[in-house]
Amino acid sequence: MVTGLAVTAEQTAIVIHAVAAPIIFSLVSLRYFIRHGYATPLKTATTFVSFVIITDFLLVALVIMRSLKMFASPLGTWIPFTLGFIVTYLTGRAVEARRAGTEIKTTVVDSNPTEMRPLVGAGLS
């Protein structure tokens, strides 16, 4: 984002950063999960985002910008951090599911489609 601030307006650089950050997180995490995948998606997402937050704080904010102003902008920092976490986690889940030969389960449904049973407490009998 520092490079973006040198060549464009601050708001434009922030928007580009907010769009590019999740894309970069997804590419890095996809490579990690396909090649290595030692940690769970949750641990990996936490580690990746923690690394970026610490680097932004120690290098970008304190050394390059000499100000913590960047952390006051939700679009400039907190939204990209959050999207990076979500994208990394979902990428890990998708790679795990692909390795297992299954799809990611998003609902509580019996895996046998020929035997349909209502969920307990669903009001159906």
C-alpha positions as CSV (number, residue, x, y, z in Angstrom):
1,M,0.0,0.0,0.0
2,V,2.9,2.3,0.6
3,T,3.8,2.0,-3.1
4,G,0.2,2.8,-4.0
5,L,0.3,6.0,-1.9
6,A,3.3,7.2,-3.9
7,V,1.6,6.9,-7.3
8,T,-2.1,7.5,-6.6
9,A,-4.5,9.2,-4.2
10,E,-4.9,7.8,-0.7
11,Q,-8.5,6.6,-1.1
12,T,-7.6,4.8,-4.4
13,A,-4.7,3.1,-2.8
14,I,-6.8,2.0,0.1
15,V,-9.5,0.5,-2.2
16,I,-6.9,-1.3,-4.3
17,H,-5.4,-2.7,-1.1
18,A,-8.7,-3.9,0.2
19,V,-9.4,-5.7,-3.1
20,A,-5.8,-7.1,-3.6
21,A,-5.2,-8.3,-0.1
22,P,-7.8,-11.2,-0.2
23,I,-6.6,-12.2,-3.6
24,I,-3.0,-12.4,-2.4
25,F,-4.0,-14.2,0.8
26,S,-5.9,-16.8,-1.3
27,L,-3.0,-17.4,-3.7
28,V,-0.4,-17.7,-0.9
29,S,-2.7,-20.0,1.2
30,L,-3.6,-22.1,-1.8
31,R,0.1,-22.7,-2.5
32,Y,0.7,-23.5,1.2
33,F,-2.2,-25.9,1.6
34,I,-1.5,-27.8,-1.7
35,R,2.3,-28.1,-1.1
36,H,2.5,-28.4,2.7
37,G,-0.8,-28.1,4.7
38,Y,0.8,-29.0,8.0
39,A,-1.6,-26.9,10.1
40,T,-5.3,-26.7,10.2
41,P,-7.1,-24.0,8.2
42,L,-7.9,-22.1,11.4
43,K,-4.3,-22.2,12.7
44,T,-3.0,-21.2,9.3
45,A,-5.4,-18.3,8.9
46,T,-4.5,-17.1,12.4
47,T,-0.8,-17.3,11.7
48,F,-1.0,-15.7,8.2
49,V,-3.1,-12.7,9.4
50,S,-1.0,-12.3,12.6
51,F,2.2,-12.2,10.5
52,V,0.7,-9.4,8.3
53,I,-0.6,-7.4,11.3
54,I,2.7,-7.6,13.1
55,T,4.6,-6.7,9.9
56,D,2.2,-3.8,9.2
57,F,2.7,-2.5,12.8
58,L,6.4,-2.9,13.1
59,L,7.6,-2.1,9.6
60,V,4.9,-0.2,7.8
61,A,3.4,1.9,10.6
62,L,6.4,2.5,12.8
63,V,9.3,2.6,10.4
64,I,7.9,3.6,7.0
65,M,4.9,5.8,7.8
66,R,6.0,6.8,11.4
67,S,2.4,6.9,12.4
68,L,-0.3,4.5,13.6
69,K,-2.9,6.4,11.5
70,M,-3.3,3.5,9.1
71,F,-4.9,1.4,11.9
72,A,-7.7,3.9,12.2
73,S,-9.0,3.1,8.7
74,P,-11.3,0.0,8.6
75,L,-11.1,-0.2,4.8
76,G,-7.3,0.3,4.9
77,T,-6.5,-2.3,7.5
78,W,-9.2,-4.2,9.3
79,I,-11.4,-5.2,6.4
80,P,-8.4,-6.6,4.4
81,F,-7.2,-8.4,7.6
82,T,-10.6,-9.9,8.1
83,L,-11.0,-10.9,4.5
84,G,-7.6,-12.4,4.4
85,F,-8.4,-14.5,7.4
86,I,-11.7,-15.7,5.9
87,V,-10.2,-16.4,2.5
88,T,-7.3,-18.3,4.0
89,Y,-9.6,-20.4,6.2
90,L,-12.0,-21.2,3.4
91,T,-9.1,-22.1,1.0
92,G,-7.8,-24.5,3.6
93,R,-11.2,-26.1,4.0
94,A,-11.6,-26.4,0.3
95,V,-8.2,-28.1,-0.2
96,E,-8.9,-30.4,2.7
97,A,-12.3,-31.4,1.3
98,R,-10.8,-31.9,-2.2
99,R,-8.1,-34.2,-0.7
100,A,-10.8,-36.2,1.2
101,G,-12.9,-36.4,-2.0
102,T,-15.9,-34.6,-0.4
103,E,-17.5,-31.2,-0.6
104,I,-17.5,-28.7,2.3
105,K,-20.5,-29.3,4.5
106,T,-22.3,-26.1,5.2
107,T,-25.6,-27.6,6.5
108,V,-26.6,-30.4,8.8
109,V,-28.0,-33.0,6.3
110,D,-27.7,-36.7,6.2
111,S,-25.3,-37.8,3.5
112,N,-27.6,-40.6,2.3
113,P,-30.1,-38.9,-0.1
114,T,-32.4,-41.9,-0.3
115,E,-33.2,-41.9,3.4
116,M,-34.8,-38.6,4.2
117,R,-35.3,-38.0,7.9
118,P,-36.4,-34.7,9.5
119,L,-34.1,-33.0,11.9
120,V,-35.0,-33.4,15.6
121,G,-37.0,-30.5,16.7
122,A,-37.9,-29.4,13.2
123,G,-41.6,-29.6,13.9
124,L,-42.1,-32.4,11.4
125,S,-43.2,-35.9,12.3
